[in-house]
């Protein structure tokens, strides 16, 4: 496609094109997109200028709108991800954050956003009220509406609360004090609300929006969010994402939603018992192991489609209570290992409770790609980590490491073939120098290495770490203490923090 664009516009690619020439380039690029990518690109007009758009959010909104379906054995979510990557590769959107060579978020250039908004107006695809309170397309039936940075002026309100809103499929509200009544959006599938003020936010009306598939609510931390007492009638709901608002009460019948695939709640949230009934669940963020019942912790092992599990431990408990919960959690993870779907596991400890007891996890979820267990303290590096051949990110805390030529604790990590990012905190000063050997197969893919120890004696043999790796170490006075002269090949980039 880009060869066609280049040939069509010729000399515009020579030197720096003017703004008008850039608009022509982008317009031609847009017109040569396949239809499915045009639709997906236009949807980005729902977002604010310079807004960082998360890939997962966008993919799930596309799915909720019906822009994406399964193709050739790939499920709809993977297809949506491929569409996102295609728009990145065509330079229609700009990558922002990436991990393991995967782009996780994007922004839309101002000139591209102007083009998207213009095309959306022509096709009555999106209606936008921006910070200048310019309302486009109000003389037509609104299909999607985005309220951005404004809405205070009284004379604008009647236009956007009229009958024209009744068939809107997507509603996004960003940082505006105006809050539309939800009762009129009978056909809405996507609801994305960002509430900038503290106070009370009443969302009890969503229980009557029976076509809802995607809900994301981001509030000020001091906002009191009121949800309906029941949402069991939202049988189409796939994503339910609550950000920031503390101590929210989750409707108990949420565990009966058959299509719920992504659930994110604020930390310290108590979820209703029976979470094991959510058989479609792929993402669970904010599950508080210390606040939920032990039965609910055990039910995590029944979620065979789980891919992304993000856990908290917020409450300080007795050692016996903590051991019972950790036993239940370990049992659940061992059951999840048989489904082979779990790819990301994070446990954050916000309490003073020491979390122990995972050294004998058997078998571990072997398809894990991301493992962050900084909330736990292991006696040593657990040997089961050697089975995680797909692991690219690892964050770990251990009491000590034992260094042994070719068979030390660190060598377990050095043999992980996919490891890109490693953070290792050692609680006790090692009795002898920690040696990262240069066996020729050690840390072959590593790009980021972060060590922390009260007084770490760290040595690299020649060839032990790729030259492109960045090494950050804490607790040492000088680089010379870290790398003796006889180990002469050190990584190319050093970041030293005392």
C-alpha positions in Angstrom: 0.0 0.0 0.0 2.8 2.4 0.9 4.4 1.9 -2.5 1.1 2.9 -4.1 0.9 6.0 -1.9 4.5 6.9 -2.6 4.1 6.5 -6.4 0.8 8.5 -6.3 2.2 11.5 -4.5 5.6 11.5 -6.0 7.6 14.6 -5.0 5.7 15.1 -1.7 7.9 12.5 -0.2 11.0 14.4 -1.1 12.0 16.8 1.7 9.5 17.9 4.4 5.9 18.0 3.2 3.6 20.9 4.1 0.6 20.4 6.3 -1.7 20.3 3.3 0.6 17.8 1.6 0.6 15.7 4.8 -3.2 15.7 4.8 -3.2 14.5 1.2 -0.8 11.7 2.1 -2.9 10.6 5.1 -6.1 10.8 3.1 -4.7 8.6 0.3 -3.4 6.2 2.9 -6.9 6.0 4.5 -8.6 5.5 1.2 -6.4 2.5 0.5 -7.1 0.7 3.7 -9.2 -2.4 3.6 -12.8 -1.8 4.8 -12.4 -3.5 8.2 -9.4 -1.3 9.0 -11.2 1.9 8.0 -13.9 1.1 10.4 -11.5 0.3 13.2 -9.5 3.4 12.5 -12.5 5.7 12.5 -13.4 4.4 16.0 -10.3 6.1 17.4 -12.1 9.4 16.9 -13.9 8.6 20.1 -10.8 9.5 22.1 -9.3 12.8 23.2 -6.4 14.5 21.4 -3.0 13.1 22.6 -4.8 10.4 24.7 -2.8 7.2 25.3 -5.1 4.4 24.1 -4.5 1.0 25.4 -4.5 -1.9 22.9 -6.7 -4.1 25.1 -9.3 -1.4 25.6 -9.5 -0.6 21.9 -9.6 -4.3 20.9 -12.5 -5.0 23.3 -14.4 -2.0 22.1 -14.1 -3.1 18.5 -15.4 -6.5 19.5 -18.3 -5.0 21.5 -19.3 -3.0 18.4 -19.2 -6.1 16.2 -16.3 -4.8 14.0 -14.3 -8.0 14.7 -15.1 -11.7 14.6 -13.1 -14.9 14.7 -11.3 -15.8 11.5 -9.5 -19.0 10.5 -9.4 -20.5 14.0 -8.3 -17.2 15.6 -10.7 -16.0 18.3 -12.0 -12.4 18.0 -9.7 -11.0 20.5 -6.6 -12.2 18.7 -8.0 -10.9 15.4 -8.6 -7.5 17.0 -5.0 -7.5 18.2 -3.8 -8.2 14.6 -5.9 -5.3 13.3 -4.3 -3.0 15.9 -0.8 -4.2 14.9 -1.7 -3.7 11.2 -2.6 0.0 11.9 0.7 0.4 13.7 2.7 -1.2 10.9 0.9 1.1 8.4 1.9 4.1 10.6 -1.8 5.1 10.9 -1.4 5.2 14.7 1.7 5.8 16.8 3.1 3.2 19.2 3.6 4.4 22.8 4.4 1.5 25.1 5.7 -1.9 24.2 6.8 -5.1 26.0 8.4 -8.1 24.5 8.2 -6.5 21.0 4.4 -6.1 21.4 2.9 -2.7 21.3 0.6 -2.2 24.3 -0.7 1.3 23.6 -0.9 4.0 21.0 -1.6 7.7 20.2 -3.2 9.3 17.2 -1.3 12.2 15.6 -3.2 15.5 15.6 -3.3 15.6 11.8 -4.6 12.0 11.6 -7.2 12.7 14.3 -8.5 15.7 12.3 -8.8 13.4 9.2 -10.6 10.7 11.3 -13.0 13.3 12.8 -13.7 14.7 9.3 -14.4 11.2 7.8 -16.5 10.4 10.8 -18.7 13.4 10.2 -19.1 12.7 6.5 -20.3 9.1 7.3 -22.2 10.0 10.5 -19.9 7.5 12.3 -19.1 9.5 15.4 -20.5 12.7 17.0 -17.9 14.6 19.0 -18.4 17.5 21.4 -14.9 18.8 22.2 -13.5 21.3 24.6 -14.6 24.1 22.3 -18.1 22.7 22.5 -18.3 22.2 18.7 -21.0 19.7 18.1 -20.9 17.8 14.7 -23.6 15.9 13.1 -26.3 16.9 15.6 -28.9 17.1 12.8 -28.8 13.3 12.4 -29.4 10.2 14.4 -26.3 9.8 16.6 -24.6 6.4 16.3 -21.7 7.1 18.6 -21.0 10.1 20.9 -17.9 11.3 22.6 -18.1 14.2 25.1 -14.6 15.6 25.7 -13.4 18.3 28.0 -16.6 20.4 28.2 -20.3 20.3 28.3 -20.9 23.0 31.0 -22.7 25.4 28.8 -26.5 25.1 29.2 -27.3 25.9 25.6 -25.5 22.8 24.3 -27.3 20.4 26.6 -30.7 20.1 24.9 -29.1 19.1 21.7 -27.2 16.1 23.1 -30.0 14.9 25.4 -32.6 14.7 22.7 -34.2 11.8 20.8 -31.1 11.8 18.6 -29.2 9.8 21.3 -31.6 7.0 21.6 -29.8 4.6 19.2 -26.2 5.4 20.1 -24.1 2.3 20.2 -21.0 3.8 21.9 -20.9 6.5 24.6 -17.6 8.0 25.8 -17.4 10.7 28.4 -13.9 12.3 29.1 -13.2 14.8 31.9 -16.5 16.7 31.6 -18.8 17.8 34.4 -21.8 17.1 32.2 -23.1 13.6 32.8 -25.8 12.3 30.5 -28.7 10.2 31.8 -28.0 6.6 31.0 -31.7 5.7 30.7 -32.0 6.8 27.1 -29.2 4.7 25.7 -31.2 1.5 25.1 -29.0 0.3 22.3 -25.6 1.2 23.8 -22.9 -1.5 23.6 -19.8 0.4 24.7 -19.8 2.7 27.8 -16.5 4.4 28.6 -16.8 7.0 31.4 -14.1 9.1 33.0 -15.4 11.1 35.9 -13.0 13.9 37.0 -14.6 15.1 40.3 -14.9 13.7 43.8 -18.3 13.1 45.2 -21.0 10.6 44.3 -21.5 8.9 40.9 -24.8 7.0 40.5 -24.6 4.3 37.8 -27.6 2.3 38.9 -29.1 3.0 35.5 -26.8 0.6 33.7 -28.8 -2.4 34.9 -31.4 -1.6 32.2 -28.9 -1.4 29.3 -29.4 -5.0 28.1 -27.2 -4.8 25.0 -24.1 -3.6 27.0 -21.0 -5.5 26.2 -18.2 -3.2 27.4 -18.1 -1.0 30.5 -15.1 1.0 31.7 -15.5 3.5 34.6 -12.5 5.6 35.7 -13.2 7.8 38.8 -11.3 10.1 41.1 -10.1 8.1 44.1 -12.5 10.1 46.3 -15.5 9.3 44.2 -18.2 7.2 45.8 -19.4 4.9 43.0 -22.8 3.5 43.2 -23.6 0.4 41.1 -26.9 -1.3 40.8 -27.7 -4.0 43.3 -28.2 -6.4 40.4 -26.7 -6.7 36.9 -27.7 -10.2 36.0 -29.8 -9.1 33.1 -26.7 -7.8 31.2 -26.3 -11.2 29.5 -24.1 -9.8 26.7 -21.5 -8.1 29.0 -18.0 -9.1 28.1 -15.8 -6.4 29.8 -16.4 -4.8 33.3 -13.6 -2.5 34.2 -13.6 -0.3 37.3 -10.6 2.0 37.9 -9.6 3.8 41.1 -12.9 4.1 43.0 -12.3 2.4 46.4 -14.7 0.2 48.4 -17.1 -0.3 45.6 -19.9 -2.8 46.2 -20.0 -5.4 43.4 -23.5 -6.8 42.5 -23.6 -10.4 43.7 -25.2 -11.7 40.5 -22.2 -10.7 38.5 -21.0 -14.3 38.9 -23.9 -15.4 36.7 -22.9 -13.5 33.5 -22.2 -16.1 30.9 -20.0 -14.0 28.5 -18.0 -12.0 31.0 -14.4 -12.3 29.8 -12.6 -9.4 31.4 -13.1 -8.2 35.0 -11.1 -5.5 36.7 -11.9 -4.0 40.1 -10.0 -1.7 42.5 -7.8 -3.1 45.1 -9.4 -4.1 48.5 -12.6 -4.9 46.6 -14.6 -7.9 48.0 -16.0 -10.0 45.1 -19.1 -12.1 45.6 -18.6 -15.9 46.2 -19.0 -18.1 43.2 -16.4 -16.5 41.0 -15.6 -20.0 39.6 -18.9 -19.8 37.7 -17.4 -17.2 35.3 -16.1 -19.9 32.8 -15.5 -17.3 30.1 -13.2 -15.2 32.3 -9.8 -14.5 30.7 -8.7 -11.4 32.7 -9.1 -10.9 36.4 -7.4 -7.8 37.8 -7.6 -6.6 41.4 -8.7 -9.9 43.1 -7.7 -9.4 46.8 -6.7 -12.7 48.2 -6.8 -11.5 51.8 -10.3 -9.9 51.5 -12.1 -12.6 49.6 -13.2 -15.9 51.1 -11.0 -18.9 51.0 -13.7 -20.7 49.0 -13.4 -17.9 46.4 -9.6 -18.2 46.3 -10.1 -22.0 45.7 -12.6 -21.2 42.9 -9.8 -19.4 40.9 -8.6 -22.9 39.9 -11.9 -23.4 38.0 -11.3 -20.5 35.6 -9.8 -22.6 32.8 -9.8 -19.8 30.2 -7.8 -17.4 32.5 -4.9 -15.7 30.7 -4.1 -12.7 32.9 -4.4 -12.9 36.7 -3.5 -9.9 38.8 -3.8 -10.4 42.5 -3.4 -8.3 45.7 -2.9 -9.0 49.3 -3.9 -5.9 51.3 -4.7 -7.1 54.8 -2.2 -8.1 57.5 -3.1 -11.5 58.9 -1.7 -14.1 61.3 0.8 -16.5 59.9 -1.8 -19.4 60.2 -4.5 -17.4 58.3 -2.0 -16.4 55.6 -0.8 -20.0 55.2 -4.4 -21.2 54.7 -4.9 -18.6 52.0 -1.6 -19.3 50.3 -2.3 -23.1 50.3 -5.7 -22.4 48.6 -4.0 -20.1 46.1 -1.2 -22.5 45.3 -3.8 -25.3 44.8 -5.7 -23.0 42.4 -2.6 -22.2 40.4 -1.7 -25.9 40.1 -5.1 -26.6 38.7 -4.8 -23.7 36.3 -1.5 -25.2 35.1 -3.5 -28.0 33.4 -5.5 -25.7 31.2 -2.2 -24.2 29.8 -3.9 -20.8 29.1 -2.5 -18.6 31.9 0.1 -16.3 30.5 0.5 -13.5 33.1 0.5 -13.8 36.9 1.1 -10.9 39.3 0.9 -10.9 43.1 1.3 -7.6 44.9 1.7 -7.6 48.7 0.4 -4.4 50.3 0.5 -5.8 53.8 3.1 -6.7 56.4 2.2 -10.4 56.1 5.1 -12.5 54.9 3.9 -14.6 52.0 5.6 -17.9 51.8 5.0 -21.5 50.6 5.3 -21.4 46.8 8.7 -23.0 46.5 7.1 -26.4 45.8 4.5 -25.2 43.2 4.0 -28.3 41.1 3.3 -28.2 38.3 3.5 -24.5 37.5 1.4 -22.9 34.7 3.9 -23.7 32.0 2.8 -21.2 29.4 3.5 -18.2 31.6 5.1 -15.3 29.8 5.0 -12.8 32.7 5.5 -13.7 36.3 5.7 -11.0 39.0 5.9 -12.5 42.5 7.6 -9.5 44.3 4.9 -9.9 46.9 6.3 -13.2 48.0 9.7 -14.0 49.5 11.2 -17.4 48.5 13.9 -19.1 50.5 15.9 -19.5 47.2 15.1 -19.3 43.5 12.5 -22.0 43.1 13.5 -24.8 40.7 10.1 -25.0 39.0 10.9 -21.7 37.3 13.2 -23.6 35.0 10.1 -25.2 33.4 8.8 -21.8 32.2 10.3 -21.8 28.7 8.0 -19.0 27.4 8.8 -16.6 30.3 10.0 -13.1 29.1 9.4 -11.1 32.3 10.3 -12.2 35.8 10.2 -10.2 39.1 11.3 -12.2 42.1 12.4 -11.8 45.8 14.5 -14.4 47.5 16.1 -14.6 51.0 19.4 -15.8 49.5 21.1 -17.2 46.5 23.7 -19.9 46.4 26.4 -19.6 43.8 27.8 -22.8 42.4 29.8 -23.1 39.2 27.4 -24.1 36.4 24.7 -25.0 38.9 23.9 -22.0 41.1 20.6 -20.4 41.7 21.1 -17.7 39.1 22.0 -20.3 36.5 18.3 -21.5 36.8 17.3 -18.1 35.4 20.2 -17.8 33.0 18.9 -20.9 31.1 15.4 -19.4 30.5 15.5 -19.1 26.7 12.9 -16.3 26.3 13.8 -14.1 29.3 14.0 -10.4 28.3 13.4 -8.6 31.7 14.7 -9.8 35.0 14.3 -8.1 38.4 15.8 -10.1 41.3 15.9 -8.8 44.9 18.1 -10.7 47.4 17.2 -10.0 51.1 20.3 -11.4 52.7 23.9 -10.6 51.8 25.4 -13.6 49.9 28.2 -15.5 51.6 30.2 -15.5 48.4 30.2 -13.7 45.1 27.3 -14.3 42.8 28.7 -15.4 39.5 26.8 -15.1 36.2 28.6 -17.6 34.1 29.5 -17.3 30.4 28.4 -20.7 29.2 27.3 -19.5 25.8 23.7 -20.2 26.5 23.2 -17.9 29.5 20.7 -15.0 29.2 20.6 -15.2 25.4 17.6 -12.8 25.0 18.1 -10.6 28.1 17.7 -6.8 27.6 17.0 -5.6 31.2 18.6 -6.9 34.3 18.0 -5.4 37.8 19.7 -6.7 40.9 19.1 -5.5 44.5 20.9 -6.7 47.6 22.2 -5.1 50.9 25.8 -5.7 49.6 25.8 -7.6 46.4 28.9 -9.1 45.1 28.1 -9.7 41.4 30.4 -11.0 38.8 29.9 -11.6 35.0 32.0 -14.0 33.1 32.9 -13.1 29.5 29.8 -13.7 27.3 27.5 -14.1 30.3 25.1 -11.3 29.4 24.4 -9.9 25.9 26.1 -6.6 25.2 22.8 -4.9 24.5 21.5 -5.6 28.0 21.0 -2.8 30.5 22.0 -3.6 34.0 20.8 -1.8 37.1 22.2 -2.7 40.5 21.5 -1.4 44.0 23.4 -1.7 47.2 27.0 -1.5 45.9 29.5 1.3 46.1 31.3 1.0 42.8 31.2 -0.9 39.6 34.7 -2.3 40.4 33.2 -4.2 43.4 30.7 -5.7 41.0 33.0 -6.8 38.1 36.5 -8.0 38.9 39.1 -7.5 36.3 39.4 -11.2 35.3 35.7 -11.1 34.1 36.4 -8.5 31.5 33.3 -8.5 29.3 30.6 -6.5 31.0 27.2 -5.4 29.6 27.2 -2.3 27.4 24.8 -0.2 29.6 25.1 0.3 33.3 22.7 2.1 35.6 24.1 2.4 39.1 21.9 3.2 42.1 23.2 3.2 45.7 
